[in-house]
Amino acid sequence: MIIDKLTTPYYAVIFSTIVSEDLDGYLETAERMEELAKEQKGYLGIESARNKIGITVSYWQTLDDIVLWKNNIEHTEARNLGREKWYKKYQLRICKVESEYGFEK
């Protein structure tokens, strides 16, 4: 699902991943992280796609909101599991979105 227009400025956290062969518990944890993120201050939405490379973009009101999410205990535990077990590689980028536009038929 593509998120409809958000009020700018806001922040996008782009999380790109290559997963390992051992994905035991991965989908359940990813779903839990999405549910938990929705409860966090400043959360605006999420978009995700996976093929050979997974890309998840979450949207936040402020940089402070992103830091609070990063430091959430359950999120930290999931991140540690990802490093130990599920990811061969990941890259995280934080961007300030100053304008946006789109199209829909």
N, C-alpha and C positions, 0 to 999 in steps of 0.2 A: 504494500500500500504506500502511496506517495502522500506525504503530509501536505495539506493545503497551506496557503500563504500564512507565514508567521509575521509578527510585527518586528521590524528591524530597528536597531541592531540586536543580534543575539549571537550565540556561539554554537559551533558545530564541532563535535568530537568525532573524528574519523578513525575507526578502528579496523585495520586491514590485517587479515590472518591467513596463514597456511596451517592447516591442522595436521596432526600426526595420525597414525593408524589406530591408536588407542583412544576411542571416543566414548568409552564407558562413562555414563553419567553426564556427558557434555550437553546433550539437548535439554535435559531436565534442568541443569544449572543455568543454561542460557535463557530458558523460559523464566526461571525464578529471578534472574538478574533483570530481565525486562519488566516483570511485575514489580520488583523492588524499586527500580529506577523511577517508575511512574509515581511512586509515593514520595519521592524526594523533592525538596524545595527547588524551584526553578526549572524543573523538567518540562520540556515542551513537546517531545515526541521522539520517535525512532523510525529509521528505515534500514532495511537489511537485505542483502542478496548474497548468495553463495554459489560458486561454481568451483573452479580450481582455487580461486582466491575468494575469501569471504570479506565482505565490506559491510560494516555496520556504522551508521551515522546517527548519533544521538544529538538532540538539540537542547540547549540550556539558555536561561536568561542571562546569567553572569558567570564570570570566571570563578567567583567564590562558590557558586552552586556546583560547578564541576569539581572543585577541590573537596567539597563536602561529600560528593558522591564517590570520589576516588578513595576517601578515607573511611567510608562506610565499612564496618567490620565484616559483614557478610560478603560484600563486594571484594574486599581484600582477600578473604579466604578463597573465593572463586578465582581471582586473579592468580593467586599462588598455585592453585590446582592447574590452571591453564599453563603456567610456566613449567610445572613439573610433569604434566601428563598430556595435555591436549594440543598444544601448539608447537609446531616446528619453528615458527617465526610469527611475530606480530609487530606492527608499527602503529603508533597512535599519533594523531595530529590534532591540534586544537586551532580552530580558525574563527575569526570574527566575521560574521555575515553582515554586510552593510547594505546590501540590496539584493533583491531576488525578483524573478518573474517566471511565468510558466504559461502553459497552454493546455486546454482540455476541450475535446469535441463534445 
